[in-house]
């Protein structure tokens, strides 16, 4: 590996000598001594087994072999420099294709403005957005990043938390008047639920008691769905009681359409995370999207989003 590095440096030095017209000028450009430059070219000639330059005390000229070698290596160095410039551009400015995985319900209810703003800010991006509740293989499926409900335990991924939310238990007042208001998680066993499915498996309803112990409630259901918005719609229609993310229910609770129950037994807040492959250098396109997510869900960003939403409905 050391010899390869030396040969590449020798090629770069040789090209600079020819372009500068002298060892002295090349030494000035590269920031080395004249003797160092001369030794680099000599080592290159020895490795090639051919003389590249004719040297005299007053002049410097290419041999026939040196002329051919110069033309070939100069082209390669120019391509390498252009490649470095391209990488620098990608690191500094969001360009190219960005493939993003977003959770279906949360993505459609809360992330559409983020996607729209991103495309307005960075028109050089070719965007591919996949709305799905499945856990995609970022590297294997070519995704640049994903937004996930809950922290990833994959050590090959980097996670950045963008907001927190609680799971809450809700129903309509009419439903509670008919079936009773549960005072303890165990009371749910006599209720009919609208359950959420993940990969065709119902999500377990978990609570914590006064001692901090987890309570798993096996509640019967009247409906199951893998779509959070459908679940919320059925609960709002009084079909049954449901356990839903706070971000979907809070506006309906404030409007009196839904009532929260068992608040004192709910688990600590969950996180929503932006996750992306573990790379030493993060591309500008991914960094910009993650920064925009963080900006959107910051207290200042939330106020702006609420104001914008209010003006639309007025």
Secondary structure, 3 states (H helix, E strand, C coil): CHHHHHHHHHHHHHHHHHHHCCHHHHHHHHCCCHHHHHHHHHHHHHHHCCCCEEECCCCEEECHHHHHHHHHHHHHHHHHHHHHHHHHHHHHCCCEEEEEEECHHHHHHHHHHHHHHHHHHCCCEEEEEEECCCCCCHHHHCCCEEEEECCCCCCCEEEEEEEEECEEEEECHHHHHHHCCCCCHHHHHHCCEEEEEECCEECCEEEECCCCCEEEECCCEEEEECCHHHHHHHHHCCCCEEEEEHHHHHHHHHCCCCEEECHHHCCCCEEEEEEEECCCCCCHHHHHHHHHHHHHCCHHHHHHHHHHHHHHHC
